[in-house]
Amino acid sequence: MNKWIGSGRLTENPVIRYNGDKVSFVTFTVMCKRNRKIREGDQPVDFIDCICFGNIARLARDYLYKDKKVEVIGPLQSGHYTKDGKKVYTKTVLVEELQFAETKAEEKERQGNQSQEPPEPAPPGYGFMDIPDGIDQELPFR
């Protein structure tokens, strides 16, 4: 069985990307804290790359933003690509389930402490943009 379950905060705003078949998808990275501490006050973290398709991609595009806490469930996929002559290995979660992991009150309290306002959700009818030519060259996989 291949199922990864984790929770954490987004490191950046989600990004809309396109594959060679011009199918759109949304990517983001989640910072997950490990259960153990290495030193007093230090806690190791992992950065998990995530990919969403379909309705989950729309949800991620419209409602997720940097520092939003989420729970992600899906299979873990490994891969690799070559950059500057070196092989780079990747681990990515193909998101099957996505849930918000904090209440509105917790989110507002945290934002009040950080003095940041979340971006507004996309307006109704907001769709995916046209696919630019040459986007295939920017993807780390094919």
N, C-alpha and C positions, 0 to 999 in steps of 0.2 A: 504494500500500500504506500502511496506517495501523497502525503498530505501535510502541509506546513501550516501551523497556526501560530500567529504572533500578534502582538499589539505594540504600538509605539506612536511617535509623532512624525509627521511629514517633515523632511529636511528642506524642501522647496515646494513651490506651487506645482501641481500636476502639469504635464506637458503633453499636448496632442502630437502624435507622430503618425507616420504612414509607412506601410511596407511596400514591397515591390508590386503587389497587386492593387495598390492604391486604396487599401483598406485602412481606415483610421483606427487608432487605439490610443489609450492614455497611459503614460508612465509616471511613476513617482517613486521616491525612496523613503522607507520608514526606518527611523532610528529606534532600535529595540534595546532596552537595558537587559543585561544578564542578571540572573538571580544572586550571584555571589559578588562580593567586593574584593578587590585586589589589595588595596591599602585603605587606611583610614580616610574616608570621604571620597575615595575613587571607586567608580563602578564601571566595568567594561561595557561597551556597547557594540552592537552589530548594525550595519547599514544594509538593509534588505531592499533590493530593486523589485518593483512590482509592475505588472502589465495588466490592464483591464480592457475588455472588449465589450461591445454591445451596450446593454442597459447599465451595466456596472461602470463602463467608461463614461457614460453620460452623467451618472451620479458623481463620479470622481471629478469630472470636468466642472460640474455646476456647484458642488458643495464642499470640495476639499481645498485646502490652502495650507501654506507653511504653518507648522506648529499644531495643526489639527490632530487630535488623538484618534486613532482608528484601530480596529481589529481586522485582520486580514486572514483569510483561509483559502488555500489552494495548493495545487501540486507544485513542487520545486523542480525547476528545469535548469539543467546545466548546459553550458555551451562555451564556445571560444571564438576569438577572431584574432587577426594579426594586425598589430599597430607598430609602425616603425621597426619592422623586422622581429618583433617580440610577440610571442603568443600570450594573449590575455584571456584568462578563464573567467567565466561569469556564472552567477547563480541568480535565478530570477523566479519569483512566485507568479504564477498565472492565476490571477485573482478570480475565485469562484464566488466568494462571499465577502462583503465589505460592510462593516458596521461602525457607527460612531461610538467612541469609547468614553465620552464624557457628556454630562448633561449640559444644557444651556447655561444653568447657573454656575457650574464649575468653569465653563468656558469663559463666561463674562468676568468672573472673579480673576481668573488667570490673565485675561486680557487687560483688566484694570491694573493689575500688578505690572504688566509689561507696557501699558499705554499704547496698545496697538488695536486698530479696528480691523475686523476681517473684511475681505473684499465682498461686495454684494454678489449674490448669485447671478448667473447669466440671465438676460431677459428672455421671456417666453418666445419661442420660435428661433432662438439662437441655434444655429447649426454648425456643423463642421466646415471649416474653410476649404477652398479649392486646393488641390494638391499641387505644390510647386514642382516644376520640372527639375530633375537632377537630385531629388531628395534621396534616391536610393544610395547615393554615395556617402551619405551621412549616417546610415544605419550600421550598427556594429554586427549585425547578423543578416542573413538572407534566407 
